[in-house]
Structure formats: C-alpha cells, structure tokens
Amino acid sequence: MKTFSAFFTGMTFILALTFGCSVKKFIPEDEYLYTGATLELKSGDDINDIKEVTEEVEALLRPEPNKKILGMYVGLWAYYKGTQEKPGFINRFLNKKLGEKPIYFSEVNPPQTEELILNRLENRGFFYSITSSDVRRKGKFADLAYTVQISSPYLMDSLMVDRDSMEIDREIIKLLKDTELKPGTRFDLSKLNTERVRIEDALKSRGYYNFNDEYLIFEADTNSGDSARTFNLYLRFKNSVSKAGIIPYKVDEINVFPNYSIDDEAELIDTVTLNGKNFIQGELVFKPNLLDDYILIEKDSLYDPTKSRLSSNRLSSIGNYRFVNLRYEELEADDTLGHLRANIYLSPMAKRSLRAELQGISKSNNFAGPAVNVIYRNRNLFDGGETLNLTGKFAYEFQVGRGGVQGLNSVELGLKADLIYPRVIFFIPIKERFSYSVPKTKISLGTEFLDRGGLYRLNTFSGNYGYFWNANRFVYHEINPVSINVVNLTKTSEEFESILDSNPFLRNSFQRQFIAGVNYTFNYNKLADKFRTHAVFVGVGLDLAGSGLNAVSNIIGSKSGELLGMPYAHYAKADLDLRYYFRFSKEHTLATRFLAGVGKPLGRSVSLPYVKQFFAGGPNSIRAFRIRSLGPGTYRPEVFNQASFFDQAGDIRLEGNLEYRFPIISVLKGAAFFDAGNLWLMNENESLPGGKFTSSWWDELAVGTGIGLRVDIEFFVIRFDLATPLRIPSLPENERWVRNFDFGDKSWRRDNLIFNFAIGFPF
C-alpha cells in the first residue's frame, strides 16, 4: 500500500509539472493567464443573510478562469496542443473532447465588475458601498482580489398605497396585511418584485383577469423617514394602466365542445345546457351529465385561474382527450365589471387502438428477459370516458450469468382485462371532492399460466376492484378493497415433489389457495424532477388477506382455514421503500434506497403464499448474490440447485443500496454501488436452519459491491452490473468477511464475480 501511495503521489507530481508548467510556453508574450478572483466583504453591521449576499456577489466575478483538475490545466493544455501546427490525430481528438479556450487577463474588466457589485448591493439595500480591486501578477499568471466595504443598509419605516378610490385599491390594501414587507425590513429589490407577483396572483384569483404585476411600481422615499438610513415605501399604479386591467371579470357563458375538430365545424350543431354550461356536439360523444363533473368553473362566477387550471387538469386526466384547450373570450365590459365567455375545446383520441410491444423486462421478483404484449384499447366505451384494455402477454425470463444455479427461467402466458371508469363507482353515490385530479375506478380480471423451468406449472386467476388517484403532482394513492387471487399448482415434476416433501413449509406455501383481501399503495415521488438537488421517494404498501374469509368461515361453520372446502390464505404484509437522490450536478448523482418488508401468517396459516414472499439477490436487489440465492438468515443449502432456489425466500426483508452514477461519454454512463441486506423467516423452520429472525439480525447481513455500465438514451436504459460479495452470511461467523480477492484466478472469478443484465435503473 505504501508503494502504491508513493507511486500515485509521484505520478501526480509528474503530471502537474507536465500539464501545469507546460502551458506557460503557449501563453503569448503580452498576455497573462487569468487564474480567478477572490472576494472579501467587510461590514460594520450584523447581516443575517450575509452568506446569500456573498454568494450573489461572487457570481458576478466574471469571467470564469480555466478549470483545473488536480491542480492541472488539462483542458487548456489540450486546447494549446490541438491548435498548434500539425497537431496530429491524438491532439486534435483531445482538443475536441477536453479542449478549453484560454482566459487571458486582458479579457477581464475590473471597473465593470466593481460597478456590477455596487449595483447588486444597492438592489439589496446597501447604498453607497465602496469597492476596490488589486491585481496580483506572478510569472505568466495573474489574478484579482476584490474588497467590498458594505454600507449600513436602508430599513423600511412604513408601507402605504398611493390611492384608495377604486375597488382594486381596497383589495390591494387588504392584501398588504399579509405582506412580508414589514417595518424594519431592509430594502431589497427582489422582495419588492416578489411582492408584486404575489399581489398579481391574489388579484387574479379575485377575478382581475387582465391584471399584470407590471402595472404596479414601488417608490422609496428616503427623505421622510424618522431616522437616517430609513425610507418610506409607496405602492402605486403606473400612469399607463388601462381600465380593462383594473376591473374584475365575470364568466357569463361556458361552452364545451366534447368532440372538437378544427376541420369539421359542421358537427357542432346540437346544444345541451346543464348547470349553466352549453355542451355542443353533433353525434353524442360524451354524456354531458358526466362531463359536467370535471369542470370546476361556474357561470356567473368571477374569473379564477386556479379553477381554470384544475378544470384543464381534470379533463386531461380522463385519458380520452389528446388536447384540452380552455380559452377565454372577452365580451363588452362596463365601467366596473368585465365579462368573459369560456370555451372548452376537447379533441378526442382515436376510439380504438391495437398495439404490440416487444419489451425487455426487469421485474421486482429479480427475473429479466424479453416479453411480447399485445394491447387492444377501446376508449370512451360507454360515452362516459371509460377505457377497456385487453392485454395478452408472452414472456420468457432468466438471469444472465446465473452460474451454478439451475432452473432459473420461466415461460409466462397471460390474459388480462381492465375496465377503468374516470370517476368513483360505488354502491351508493359518491361525489368526489378532489380538485387536482379525479379518482378512477378500476375493475380487473386476469389469468396467468407459469411454467417454471419444467419443475411445475402454476395457474393464477385474479380479480380486483379498486380506486387510484393523484392527490397532487407528487402523491399517488391506490386502494383495492376487493382483491382476489386463486393460485392453483397443477403439473409438478418428481424432482419438485421431492423438494416439497423435504420442506413442509414450502409445500404449504404452494398449496392451492384462495387469496382474498384488501391492499393499499401510497407513493410520494419527487425523483422525476431532474432540477432537484435533493429528491426523495417514499413508497408504502399494505396487503391484508383472509380476515374477512375467516369471519365468514366462522359464521357458516366451515373447517378452520377453509371456505367451502378451499383453503384460503390469512396474513398481513407491509412494505416500505425509501429513496433519496443527491444530485451533485446534472450528470452526477448519489442514489440511495432502503427497503423493509414484513409479512406475518395469521390464524391457521403457517407461511405466506409463495407468490407473496420476499426474495433477495439479483439485478434489482443485492447484486453480488445470484438471483434468489440469499437467505433466509444464515441458511446455506448443501448445493445451489433447483431446491435451494425455492427454499430461499422469507417473511422479513431488510435491504440498503448506495449507488454513485456518473457520465462516461455520450449515452454511456457508469456506476459504482454498494448493497447490503438479507431475508428472514417469521417462524422457525427445521428445513431452513438459521433462517428465523433474531435480535442478532445485523450480524447476518450480506454485503456486496461492484461497478456498472448503462446505455442511457433517455427513454430506455440497458444496464450491465458486475459485482462481488464482501460479506457472506451463510459462512461461519468468523469467516463471513471476504478477505481474498484473487482476480487472476479463473475459478475465483467464476464463483465471486456476478454479472447482472437488466432493463432500467435498479431504483
């Protein structure tokens, strides 16, 4: 290690001499290379936002000097080498990829920068500040040192409206009761602009359709303050404001065109008036009584931009319209009130569509592979925005680089029908009260056939009835009060029967079961906003099954754990998914995730159904362990084969992931990651020794690390991850940390380097 450190230090020194000093000879005789500027702010007063002021002033120090990497002008060196005579292919390539034009001191204008600094400080209330600059030259390099003596700030003594003769003046006076411009507030131009925008938004919500914040002007009077460096602030209208901008507007008429087409006006002939809205369409396309519920604006009400925006959102959320366009048309106004006509143009999508999709699937159960979906969609099925989706699916799933674990593939066939109503369907009428979007009702029926590596065949029939909606742009809810699954294990191989015979818990989880219950999903997601430095995701899932059936079974006197002769599952399950992204820049992200889950068998059930259990390892989990080869606890099968594949599931999951994502070149991205976690059983299982969750769970965590390559073309990501375990919980307690990394040994690489292929990011 000492040898490597000395080598690294020596190489750094040599490179610094090569790149840092060699640029000197390229600097023209009459020029100095500009190396940047420092800033010192001095003040005799205690400024509570001095950090913010300093950052704002530092941003004015232009131009930016040439960048350094480890103290070396790599980009500048590449530019100089690539622009010399006969630079050669390599130098031209380096200049194109890394080159950076030199910034010379002759391009810097200190007096202009000082003027900008003084202007910015005046905008912040620091009038009559003093600036100076000092040029420092050393060899062929030069930099600047700016010193700023900040004056005492001007503080507001009072805020008054210059007039109060009109209704809008009285509205503004009311709004100023909630202003942040209080006596003692420092003069700040940005806060004045913010206040004008606040007043504009508030007045528009009160019906002032044409009002603009540019109509307002703040004037500061420093001569009438009660003491030195104070001012009185006056708010008044500019002289050029028109009457239309300072009177409220009322919505006199609302026209809705449910089947609007710019090329076919002849169809817009029949009008149905309902709740003050005119629904204009030829052939019936959307029932007016249903469409009316999506529109929040009302006849004879004052103009409200919030209701206008939400009405557009709600109409768009139906899912049947390609364009939703709400336009206001001004009618003749009187002296004190304006009048509007609201026209809502709705352009529908094609009623029927058929689409085939070839997908690369990377699923939460850690399988990956190709899939073909054929989707038939019928929009506006009953003239109320209903959507019918019929989906046929064929999928083949596997894991690349699965090593010695056999049977890790499957063939899946499925057929599913979804009927989505863009409103709440309940046995009693419910008037939804969500302004952001309308809750949708979803009825689903489906069947799936699964052939798992020739070991068994599983038929699943499912039915769901529930609701989903977005409470706002970040929050999503889904609740299924009726969720039914019938799992039926059909053909099994002799090998699989022997696996079940050796593990009664596993046989119980694979028995024919009736799963009926309720489930709920909550998501809070800010990861999609690329501009956020700190972004979070919170996902919560609850799944309760069997309690209702248990009550019915007791009432009708059925055998415990059965209903009408069919066993049913009885359990409670909860999941937590926490993610946090820290974006250093647009291209560099530190992504973290924490997963926790617990499922508890209830009543006569001794285990969760197999389809509801947790699994670990694979491309979306702990990547240093092959698919489903981890846990539960410290359990280790004698041989990693098909039997261990089914045994290694659990009722409890804890998992944490850390991943640094960075660019390499063009669409090729890189990643370095660290994963840790494991599974455990809720109850003791003699067939899986060491699998039960105990107080020493932390000593049974698996740990792995690795690197990855991603082909990221915005809407599609292909991912390759190479990982190796650092800690293996199935080994004896004092041997779990891996200490030998013999990358030169072929057998070590085969057993310890795990290759994962997947579609999309792991989290």
Number of C-alpha atoms within 10 A of each C-alpha: 6 7 8 9 10 11 12 12 12 12 12 15 15 12 16 18 14 15 20 20 13 15 22 15 10 13 16 11 8 7 15 21 24 23 19 20 20 13 15 12 14 12 13 9 10 8 11 8 8 12 9 10 15 14 10 14 18 16 11 14 22 15 18 14 17 18 16 14 11 12 14 21 23 24 23 24 26 24 23 21 21 21 14 12 7 10 14 12 10 12 20 19 14 17 23 14 13 14 22 18 13 21 19 19 21 11 12 18 12 18 12 10 19 20 12 15 23 20 16 19 23 20 15 18 21 22 19 15 17 14 18 12 17 13 12 11 15 9 8 16 17 18 19 20 15 20 17 20 16 20 18 17 22 21 23 24 21 18 19 13 16 14 13 13 8 11 13 16 17 13 15 17 16 11 14 16 10 9 12 12 19 15 15 13 17 20 23 20 15 11 16 16 16 13 18 20 16 14 21 22 17 16 24 20 17 17 22 26 26 17 22 18 17 13 17 18 14 19 13 16 13 18 12 13 16 12 11 11 18 24 25 19 22 16 19 16 17 12 8 7 14 12 15 18 15 24 22 24 27 23 23 19 19 21 19 24 20 24 22 20 15 7 6 9 11 9 13 17 10 12 15 15 14 11 10 15 21 19 25 21 22 16 11 12 16 19 15 21 14 13 17 17 15 22 19 16 21 19 17 15 12 23 27 22 17 15 17 17 14 19 23 22 18 22 25 19 19 23 16 22 20 11 15 19 12 16 13 17 11 16 15 8 16 11 8 13 17 26 21 23 17 22 18 22 20 22 18 19 15 13 12 13 12 12 10 13 11 12 13 20 19 22 16 15 18 21 23 26 20 15 18 17 17 15 17 16 20 18 22 25 17 13 15 20 22 21 23 20 17 18 19 17 17 17 20 19 21 20 21 20 15 18 15 13 18 14 17 18 17 19 17 18 17 18 17 18 19 19 19 22 22 28 25 18 17 9 6 6 8 10 10 12 9 14 17 19 25 24 24 20 22 22 17 18 17 18 16 18 17 19 18 17 15 16 17 17 19 18 18 17 18 18 18 22 19 22 22 21 20 20 16 12 11 13 16 16 16 19 21 20 16 15 20 19 20 17 22 17 15 11 14 15 12 11 14 17 14 11 19 19 12 13 18 14 21 21 17 17 20 19 17 21 20 24 22 24 23 22 21 18 17 18 18 19 17 19 16 11 10 13 11 16 13 16 18 18 18 17 17 17 17 18 19 22 24 23 19 13 20 20 11 13 18 14 9 10 12 15 13 13 19 19 18 11 9 13 18 28 31 27 24 20 20 18 17 17 18 18 21 19 21 16 19 12 12 12 12 16 19 18 19 20 20 17 17 17 21 21 24 20 19 16 14 15 18 17 26 26 24 18 10 16 21 24 27 29 22 28 33 24 26 28 29 31 26 27 29 25 23 32 32 31 29 27 22 21 18 8 10 14 15 18 21 21 19 18 23 25 26 30 24 25 25 19 21 20 24 18 22 19 20 19 17 13 9 9 12 15 19 20 21 18 22 22 24 22 27 28 31 29 26 20 16 14 15 12 15 21 14 20 25 23 21 14 6 8 16 11 13 27 22 28 26 21 22 21 17 20 20 24 17 18 11 7 6 12 18 16 21 19 22 19 25 22 24 21 20 22 23 20 14 10 12 6 12 19 16 13 9 8 12 11 12 8 9 10 11 13 14 14 12 20 20 24 24 24 24 25 22 19 14 16 14
